[in-house]
Amino acid sequence: MSTTSLPAPDHSPRLRDALLAADFTVDGLLDLLGAPAYAALARSETVPALRATRGDTPLETLVRLFLLQRPVPAVRARAALPLSQCLADGWVVEVGATRAATEGGTEAAVAAATEGATEGGTAGGEDGTLVSATVDVRPYGGPEGEDWFIVSDLGCAVGGASGAIGHGEGVVLGVGGASTTLAGLTVRTPVASALDVGTGSGIQALHAARHATRVTATDLNPRALECARLTLALSGAPAAELREGSLFEPVDGETYDLIVSNPPFVISPGARLTYRDGGMGGDDLCRTLVQETGDRLADGGYAHFLANWQHVEGEEWQDRLRSWVPRGCDAWIVQREVQDVTQYAELWLRDSGDHQADPAAYAARYEAWLDEFEARKTKAVGFGWITLRKSGSERPSVVVEEWPHPVEQPLGETVRAHFERQDYLRAHDDAALLTAHFTLAPEVVQEQVGLPGAEDPEHVVLRQNRGMRRATKVDTVAAGFAGVCDGSLSAGRILDAIAQLVGEDPVQLRDRTPQAIRVLVEEGFLLPVAAPGA
């Protein structure tokens, strides 16, 4: 675990004011760096940003200091920051390009100072003094344009491959694709209480603070809790209640209206890295987290997780996940990606930098992963989203599906609407559906597939351009039905009119069509509406 102390949050408002005054924001970075260099930063590539920050403005100084982790002359840092306070609180340390490393600077800071401190200009002030950041501070745009700042360990602002090479097991990563995916999935209705399990740098707690009266964040890694505290303070958000411990241990007996978790879901042989390896066998950590959520979720509350799960020989992966869902909860589980065991092992061996180690050591670790999968009869690993809602229904809705196609983020409203439609379908049998009124969802288009010049299409596809961006095959009756749904007529009356047009028995058409209507409602192509005058 990293032993470098973290800054004190006491004077974070003053530092925040300085960052905003220099336009150290998402928009400010984009204007300064340009789109290509800004995108390169998200891939942990710093050369384009270094080329774009050769000047001496406060913004360029802050980019080099906190994002690129390059020492900067103290005189420039003083122009951009309340330097004395930042030194006292530990946000930066003083190092000298020609001094010994005994004045409190980290090894990384000293090494950087001696290797290239003059890339942006002079090597320090009059006495060659330089200052170096102790943490990564990265601008992050909130959903309503808020200027937030995410605090993580140096060199670990972006998760994913090579995100933590050379760091200890207790490293705290910044915001990666998984973090933003989870934030976009979460239902954002006002709630009294929210819980972020495994908070890391605090990004989920920061989002929750916008719409939850009380936010609790837990983590097994005490360093992560301190990073989360700094993230919230520097972003101007209310403080969260921070508790140390594994999974739900720190909140035993308590319930919450919202629970979110981007857990250490990697299925690995052992627990080398706290930020990614769960320390339980196979996918047991994700299973345990989901199953125990039922007792922690308040009635009507939502829980959102990212997870990995095993595809086991002789077992349907869908059945495996259905068995995880706790009693009294509806569930929507979406598998977004599947990797065979070799792809999966290689991904996470690169993540930890093992591919750059001794070839024999790399081969040994690779063998260990494959041995683990073979022992568990695992042929592949799935990755996706799990959402629970505490409904208390005797007939819970559990939807498990595979959808690897692009979606429109944020999806929180789409998730909420999915469960509302499940409630509707649970309360309406086929007869009730025929008396109901529907309207076609916005931005649904029809595509006809067939040979050029053919009189009739081979099949008709309805496609959404919003939310999940689903596509579904329908017959001509269902396509015609959907096309005329504007809420004015009941489903039964529309089917009677279609029967007359195509020469079918209306009774038979009424008998066979409700299932198609049910699918179109479940997938969001048709929306229930109140009858005119109701």
Disulfide bonds with the S-S distance in Angstrom:
none
